[in-house]
Amino acid sequence: MNKEIWLPVLHHFENGNIFTGSCGEFRYRICPNVVMANPKEVDMAASSIKAEYWHGPLRYELSDIESERTFPMSPEGREEMQRWLTEAV
């Protein structure tokens, strides 16, 4: 049985923050593509979140990415991304 991957709340990504995590030898990196509707508001429909994963002891820059996928920046997109990463562990 796979362990569930932990992800920060959606607001973390809305602010343009990258997140990296691991579960044993499984590593992942999540990078948002934030589109602003105006200077103070994120256009959620136009924004997305890209997730990538790899296995091994090395950091992102030194690793071969095994798979990547882009998800909508929404609660449903975050849940789908979490399921996708959890299945890959």
C-alpha positions as CSV (number, residue, x, y, z in Angstrom):
1,M,0.0,0.0,0.0
2,N,1.3,3.4,-0.9
3,K,1.7,6.2,1.6
4,E,-0.3,9.3,0.9
5,I,1.8,12.2,-0.4
6,W,1.6,15.4,1.7
7,L,1.0,18.7,-0.1
8,P,0.7,22.2,1.2
9,V,-2.6,24.1,0.9
10,L,-3.6,25.6,-2.4
11,H,-2.8,29.2,-1.1
12,H,0.9,28.2,-1.0
13,F,0.9,27.7,-4.7
14,E,-1.3,30.8,-5.4
15,N,1.5,32.8,-3.9
16,G,4.0,31.4,-6.5
17,N,5.8,29.1,-4.1
18,I,7.6,26.0,-5.3
19,F,7.3,22.9,-3.1
20,T,9.6,19.8,-3.0
21,G,9.0,16.7,-1.0
22,S,10.0,13.0,-0.6
23,C,8.8,9.7,0.6
24,G,11.7,7.3,0.9
25,E,13.5,7.3,-2.4
26,F,10.5,9.0,-4.2
27,R,11.1,12.7,-4.8
28,Y,8.7,15.3,-6.2
29,R,8.7,19.0,-7.1
30,I,5.7,21.2,-7.6
31,C,5.9,24.5,-9.4
32,P,2.9,26.9,-9.9
33,N,2.3,28.9,-13.1
34,V,0.4,31.9,-11.5
35,V,-1.6,34.2,-13.8
36,M,-2.8,37.4,-12.2
37,A,-6.3,38.7,-12.9
38,N,-5.2,42.1,-11.5
39,P,-2.3,43.2,-9.2
40,K,-4.0,41.6,-6.1
41,E,-6.0,38.7,-7.5
42,V,-4.9,35.4,-9.0
43,D,-6.8,34.2,-12.1
44,M,-7.4,30.7,-10.9
45,A,-8.9,29.5,-14.2
46,A,-5.8,30.5,-16.1
47,S,-3.3,29.3,-13.5
48,S,-1.9,25.8,-13.2
49,I,0.4,23.6,-11.1
50,K,3.2,21.4,-12.7
51,A,4.3,18.4,-10.7
52,E,7.4,16.3,-11.5
53,Y,8.8,13.2,-9.8
54,W,11.8,11.0,-9.8
55,H,13.4,8.2,-7.6
56,G,16.8,8.3,-6.1
57,P,19.1,10.1,-3.7
58,L,19.9,13.1,-5.8
59,R,18.3,16.5,-5.8
60,Y,16.1,17.9,-8.6
61,E,18.9,19.5,-10.7
62,L,21.0,16.3,-10.8
63,S,18.1,13.8,-11.4
64,D,16.3,12.4,-14.4
65,I,12.7,13.3,-14.2
66,E,10.5,10.2,-14.6
67,S,7.2,11.9,-15.2
68,E,5.6,15.3,-15.2
69,R,2.0,16.5,-15.4
70,T,0.2,19.8,-15.2
71,F,-3.0,20.3,-13.1
72,P,-5.5,23.1,-12.8
73,M,-4.9,25.4,-9.9
74,S,-8.1,24.5,-8.0
75,P,-9.0,22.3,-5.0
76,E,-9.9,19.5,-7.5
77,G,-6.6,19.9,-9.3
78,R,-4.7,19.7,-6.1
79,E,-6.5,16.5,-5.1
80,E,-5.9,15.0,-8.5
81,M,-2.2,15.9,-8.2
82,Q,-2.0,14.3,-4.8
83,R,-3.6,11.1,-6.1
84,W,-1.3,11.0,-9.1
85,L,1.8,11.4,-6.9
86,T,0.6,8.9,-4.3
87,E,0.0,6.3,-7.0
88,A,3.6,6.8,-8.3
89,V,5.4,6.2,-4.9
